[in-house]
Amino acid sequence: MCGIVAYIGSQSAFPIILKGLKRLEYRGYDSAGIALFDEHISCFKKKGRVSELEAWKEKVTESAQVGIGHTRWATHGEPSDANAHPHQSNSGRLTLVHNGIIENYASLKKELEQKGYHFKSLTDTEVLVNFIEEIQKNNNSTLEEAIRFALKRVIGAYVIIVMEEGYPDRLIAARKGSPLVIGIGDGEHFLASDASPIIEYTKKVIYVNDYELAIITRDEVSLKNLGNEPVTPYIQQLDLELAQIEKGGYDHFMLKEIFEQPDSLTDCLRGRLEPESGILTLAGVEQNLSAFAQAKRIVIIACGTSWHAGLVAEYMIETLCRIPVEVEYASEFRYRNPVIGPGDVIIAISQSGETADTLVAIEKAKEQGAFIFGVVNAVGSSIARTSHGGAYIHAGPEIGVASTKAFTGQL
């Protein structure tokens, strides 16, 4: 799961982006890179650990106040320096980082090769950055217009952040199906795949929605949809402390999170369980009680560890409520033609609330008239916003790859 960090402001961008990439190491990766914009855009990327980037000690790493960074988990092309992000267009005018998969990249690449484009990597991302440049060049359009047009042709999931030579005071970002959060500072802005690289600098954030374009300068964030219509940004306050995403004396995040489970379970039940009466009240269920009471069946959609939590829920719900329950892998559900309609309740389980397969699956079920109930950990996440109702598990950030406290919270 790739990670993205970007900065624009008055501070030195390199140490902020480098530290942010280290905070995203828990997502898994095989290579990393940073592009910085001073007089021109300079790029440094290496196969291996984020720490490899510390070898970059040129003048630009001190003077640049704008930059983008990336950790890559290989999809198209093996782990290598060439396949690492950021990627630049043939002219070097555009530099881009990308989280996601462009499914129709092969046909786009063939189009570009016929027009004389050459590729240094095997990635779908290098195809995308050149595709944007080709549109911009042919239509004599602005970068914003070219990105908007390109993304209407693109099939797949993405978060992209783009820098353009000649425009050192601007970043342009867009998303569909992959998470992007923007941190709001005083004369500076931070962008990342999740809040962990941002929390050290600001607690004011904007979660970018699917099919939205963000134009970010030092002093302003403006959002538009792909139809070029302005979108009003919704600024949220992060309920997260820096200490929660640090090891706190433990050797590993997983060990820390195992020992946090008594507290995380207490927080999960806080305000919901009345110990003396034994009554458990979930507001998200109470507010949508008729949907559950009238449910023909319940379909639980999840991936990985969350899917296993769903298997336990299936047994308990069928035993106690006598409502038929199915548990589906989101990655399979989204690619078939399931029989879903009004009267069905879909329970989507996800720690991050950004699991791409789960998000696509519930959007599909929602279109078919099902009621969507999200069980997620990350407040304000995409699945939480897409669901009709839901329940946060309040486990706190989970950095360890093997789920511990989020799993017990889901149970």
C-alpha positions in Angstrom: 0.0 0.0 0.0 1.8 3.1 -1.3 2.3 6.2 0.8 2.3 9.8 -0.2 3.6 13.0 1.6 3.8 16.5 0.3 4.5 20.0 1.7 4.2 23.6 0.5 5.1 26.5 2.8 8.0 28.5 4.3 9.9 25.7 6.0 12.5 23.4 4.5 10.4 20.7 2.7 12.9 17.8 2.7 13.0 17.0 6.4 9.2 17.3 6.7 8.6 14.9 3.8 11.4 12.5 4.9 9.9 12.3 8.4 6.5 11.8 7.0 7.6 8.9 4.8 9.1 7.3 7.8 5.7 7.6 9.6 4.1 5.8 6.6 6.6 2.9 6.6 4.1 0.7 8.4 2.1 0.6 5.1 4.8 -1.6 3.5 6.9 -0.6 0.6 9.9 -1.6 -1.6 11.3 1.8 -2.7 11.0 5.5 -1.9 11.6 8.9 -3.5 11.3 12.7 -3.1 11.0 15.5 -5.6 11.8 19.1 -4.5 11.1 22.3 -6.2 13.5 25.2 -5.8 14.7 26.9 -8.9 13.8 23.8 -10.8 12.4 20.4 -9.8 15.0 17.9 -8.6 14.2 14.2 -8.0 16.0 11.5 -5.9 14.6 8.0 -5.6 16.0 4.6 -4.5 15.1 1.0 -4.1 15.0 0.0 -0.5 14.4 1.8 2.8 13.3 5.4 3.3 16.6 5.9 5.1 18.3 5.6 1.7 17.0 9.1 0.9 19.1 10.6 3.7 22.1 10.3 1.3 20.6 13.2 -0.8 22.5 16.2 0.6 22.5 18.7 -2.2 21.7 22.4 -1.8 18.1 21.8 -2.8 17.4 19.6 0.2 18.0 22.7 2.4 16.5 25.5 0.3 13.4 24.0 -1.3 10.1 24.8 0.4 7.9 22.7 -1.8 8.1 18.9 -2.4 6.4 15.6 -2.9 7.4 12.2 -1.5 6.4 8.6 -2.0 6.8 5.0 -0.7 6.0 2.4 -3.4 4.7 -1.1 -3.2 5.4 -2.7 -6.6 2.4 -3.3 -8.9 3.6 -2.6 -12.4 7.3 -3.3 -12.7 9.7 -4.8 -10.2 11.2 -2.9 -7.3 14.0 -0.7 -8.7 15.4 2.8 -8.8 13.8 3.4 -12.2 10.3 2.2 -11.1 10.3 4.2 -7.8 8.3 7.4 -7.6 8.2 10.3 -8.3 8.0 10.0 -12.1 8.6 12.8 -14.6 7.2 13.4 -18.0 9.4 13.1 -21.1 10.1 16.8 -21.1 10.7 16.9 -17.4 8.1 19.6 -17.0 5.7 17.5 -14.9 6.6 15.5 -11.8 4.0 13.2 -10.2 3.5 10.7 -7.4 0.7 8.2 -7.5 -1.1 5.8 -5.1 -3.3 3.3 -6.8 -3.5 1.3 -10.1 -4.4 2.6 -13.6 -6.1 -0.4 -15.1 -6.1 0.9 -18.7 -2.5 2.1 -18.7 -1.4 -0.4 -21.4 -3.7 1.1 -24.0 -2.8 4.7 -23.0 0.9 3.7 -23.2 0.4 2.4 -26.7 -1.2 5.7 -27.8 1.7 7.6 -26.3 4.4 5.4 -27.9 2.8 6.0 -31.3 3.2 9.7 -30.7 6.9 9.3 -29.9 7.0 9.1 -26.1 9.7 6.9 -24.5 9.4 5.3 -21.0 12.2 4.8 -18.5 10.1 2.6 -16.2 7.5 -0.2 -16.4 5.0 1.7 -14.2 1.5 2.8 -15.0 2.4 6.1 -13.2 4.9 7.2 -15.8 2.2 6.6 -18.4 -0.2 8.8 -16.5 2.2 11.8 -16.1 3.0 11.7 -19.9 -0.7 11.3 -20.7 -1.4 14.5 -18.7 1.5 16.3 -20.5 0.2 15.2 -23.9 -3.3 16.6 -23.2 -1.8 19.8 -21.9 0.4 20.2 -25.0 -2.2 19.3 -27.6 -4.9 21.5 -26.1 -2.7 24.3 -25.0 -4.5 24.0 -21.6 -3.5 24.6 -18.0 -2.3 21.8 -15.9 -5.5 21.8 -13.9 -7.6 21.4 -17.1 -5.3 18.7 -18.4 -5.5 16.6 -15.2 -9.3 16.9 -15.2 -9.5 15.7 -18.8 -7.0 12.9 -18.3 -8.8 11.5 -15.2 -12.0 11.3 -17.2 -10.2 8.8 -19.5 -8.4 6.9 -16.7 -9.9 3.6 -15.4 -8.8 2.6 -11.9 -7.9 4.1 -8.5 -5.6 6.9 -7.8 -4.3 9.7 -5.6 -2.0 11.9 -7.5 0.0 15.0 -6.6 1.6 16.9 -9.4 4.3 19.7 -9.6 4.9 21.7 -12.8 8.1 23.6 -13.8 7.5 27.3 -13.7 4.9 27.1 -10.9 6.8 26.7 -7.7 4.0 28.0 -5.5 1.4 25.3 -6.4 0.6 21.7 -6.0 -2.4 20.0 -7.7 -3.8 16.8 -6.2 -6.7 14.5 -7.1 -8.2 11.3 -5.8 -10.5 8.4 -6.5 -10.6 5.3 -4.4 -7.3 6.0 -2.5 -7.1 8.2 0.6 -5.8 11.8 0.7 -5.8 14.2 3.7 -4.7 17.8 3.6 -3.4 19.5 6.7 -4.1 23.2 7.1 -1.3 25.3 8.6 -0.5 29.0 8.8 1.0 29.9 5.4 1.7 26.2 4.8 -0.1 23.0 3.9 0.7 19.3 4.3 -0.7 16.4 2.2 -0.5 12.7 3.1 -2.2 9.3 2.7 -3.3 9.4 6.3 -3.0 11.8 9.2 0.2 10.3 10.8 2.7 12.5 8.9 0.5 15.6 9.6 -0.4 15.5 13.3 3.0 16.9 14.4 2.2 20.1 12.6 -1.5 20.7 12.6 -4.8 19.1 13.7 -6.9 20.9 11.1 -7.5 18.7 8.1 -9.6 18.3 5.0 -10.4 14.8 3.7 -10.6 14.9 0.0 -13.5 13.0 -1.6 -13.5 10.9 -4.7 -13.5 12.8 -8.0 -12.2 16.0 -6.4 -9.3 18.1 -7.5 -7.3 20.1 -4.9 -5.3 23.2 -5.9 -2.9 23.9 -3.0 -0.8 27.1 -2.5 0.9 28.3 0.6 -2.1 30.3 1.7 -5.1 28.5 0.1 -6.7 25.2 -0.6 -9.4 25.2 -3.3 -11.4 22.1 -4.2 -13.3 21.4 -7.5 -15.0 18.3 -8.9 -14.1 16.9 -12.3 -16.9 19.1 -13.8 -14.8 22.2 -12.7 -17.5 23.1 -10.2 -16.2 24.6 -6.8 -16.5 22.3 -3.8 -16.7 23.8 -0.3 -13.9 22.3 1.9 -15.0 20.8 5.2 -12.2 21.3 7.8 -12.2 18.8 10.6 -10.3 18.7 13.9 -8.1 15.6 14.3 -8.8 13.7 17.6 -5.3 12.3 17.6 -2.1 12.9 19.6 1.5 12.6 18.4 2.2 10.1 21.3 -0.4 7.7 19.8 1.7 7.2 16.7 5.0 6.7 18.4 6.3 3.5 20.0 6.2 4.8 23.6 9.2 2.7 24.8 8.1 -0.5 23.1 10.5 -2.2 20.6 7.7 -2.6 18.1 4.3 -1.0 17.3 2.6 -4.4 17.3 3.8 -5.1 20.9 2.6 -1.6 22.0 -0.8 -2.2 20.4 -1.2 -5.6 22.0 -0.7 -4.0 25.4 -3.1 -1.2 24.5 -6.0 -3.5 24.1 -7.5 -3.1 27.7 -7.6 0.7 27.1 -8.8 0.4 23.5 -11.7 -1.9 24.5 -12.6 0.4 27.3 -12.7 3.3 24.8 -14.8 1.1 22.4 -17.5 0.6 25.0 -17.3 4.0 26.6 -20.7 5.7 26.6 -22.3 2.6 25.1 -22.3 0.1 27.9 -24.2 0.7 31.1 -22.5 -1.7 33.5 -25.2 -1.9 36.2 -28.1 -2.7 33.8 -26.0 -4.5 31.2 -27.6 -2.5 28.5 -25.5 -1.8 25.4 -26.6 1.2 23.2 -25.1 1.9 19.8 -26.4 5.2 18.5 -25.8 4.2 14.9 -28.0 1.1 15.3 -30.7 2.9 17.3 -31.0 5.6 14.7 -31.5 3.0 12.0 -33.3 0.3 13.9 -36.0 -0.2 11.3 -33.4 -1.1 8.7 -32.1 -3.9 10.9 -35.4 -5.0 12.2 -36.8 -5.4 8.7 -33.7 -6.8 7.2 -34.2 -9.8 4.8 -30.6 -10.7 5.4 -27.3 -9.1 6.4 -24.2 -9.2 4.2 -20.8 -8.5 5.9 -18.2 -7.1 3.5 -14.5 -6.9 4.5 -10.9 -7.9 3.7 -8.2 -9.6 5.7 -8.5 -9.5 9.4 -11.7 -7.6 9.3 -13.2 -10.5 7.2 -12.4 -12.8 10.1 -14.2 -10.5 12.5 -17.1 -10.8 10.2 -17.1 -14.6 10.4 -17.5 -14.3 14.2 -20.3 -11.7 13.7 -22.1 -14.1 11.3 -22.2 -16.8 14.0 -23.4 -14.5 16.7 -26.0 -12.6 14.7 -27.6 -15.7 13.3 -27.6 -17.4 16.7 -29.1 -14.4 18.6 -31.2 -12.7 15.9 -32.2 -15.5 13.5 -31.4 -13.3 10.5 -29.4 -14.9 7.7 -25.9 -13.5 7.4 -23.4 -13.9 4.6 -19.7 -12.9 4.8 -18.0 -11.8 1.6 -14.5 -10.9 0.6 -14.8 -7.3 -0.7 -12.3 -8.1 -3.5 -14.6 -10.8 -4.9 -17.9 -9.1 -4.2 -17.0 -6.0 -6.2 -16.1 -8.0 -9.4 -19.2 -10.2 -9.6 -22.9 -9.4 -10.0 -24.3 -10.1 -6.5 -28.1 -10.2 -5.9 -28.4 -7.1 -3.6 -31.4 -4.8 -3.2 -33.7 -2.9 -0.9 -34.2 -4.7 2.4 -30.6 -6.0 2.5 -28.2 -4.6 5.2 -24.6 -4.4 4.3 -22.1 -4.2 7.2 -18.7 -2.9 5.9 -15.8 -3.6 8.3 -12.5 -1.7 7.9 -9.8 -0.5 10.3 -8.7 2.4 8.0 -12.1 3.1 6.5 -10.2 3.5 3.2 -9.9 -0.2 2.0 -10.3 0.3 -1.7 -12.1 -3.0 -2.4 -14.5 -2.6 0.5 -15.3 1.0 -0.6 -16.1 0.0 -4.2 -18.2 -2.9 -2.9 -20.4 -0.8 -0.7 -20.8 1.9 -3.4 -22.0 -0.8 -5.7 -24.5 -2.2 -3.0 -25.7 1.4 -2.2 -26.6 1.9 -5.9 -28.7 -1.2 -5.7 -30.7 0.1 -2.8 -29.1 -1.7 0.2 -28.6 0.0 3.6 -24.9 0.4 4.4 -23.6 0.3 8.0 -19.9 1.0 8.5 -17.8 -0.4 11.3 -14.5 1.5 11.1 -11.8 2.9 13.3 -10.6 6.0 11.4 -13.0 8.9 12.0 -14.0 10.8 8.9 -12.7 8.1 6.5 -14.3 7.4 3.1 -16.3 4.3 4.3 -17.6 6.3 7.2 -18.7 9.1 4.9 -20.3 6.7 2.3 -22.3 4.7 4.8 -25.9 5.5 5.8 -25.0 4.8 9.5 -22.3 3.2 11.5 -20.1 2.7 14.6 -16.6 3.8 15.3 -14.5 1.3 17.3 -12.3 4.1 18.8 -9.2 1.8 19.0 -6.9 4.6 18.2 -4.3 4.5 15.4 -3.0 1.0 14.5 0.5 1.1 13.0 1.3 -2.5 13.3 0.6 -4.4 10.1 -0.9 -7.4 11.9 -4.1 -6.2 13.4 -4.5 -6.5 17.2 -6.5 -3.9 19.0 -8.6 -3.0 15.9 -9.6 -6.7 15.5 -10.7 -7.0 19.2 -12.5 -3.6 18.8 -14.3 -4.9 15.7 -15.4 -8.0 17.7 
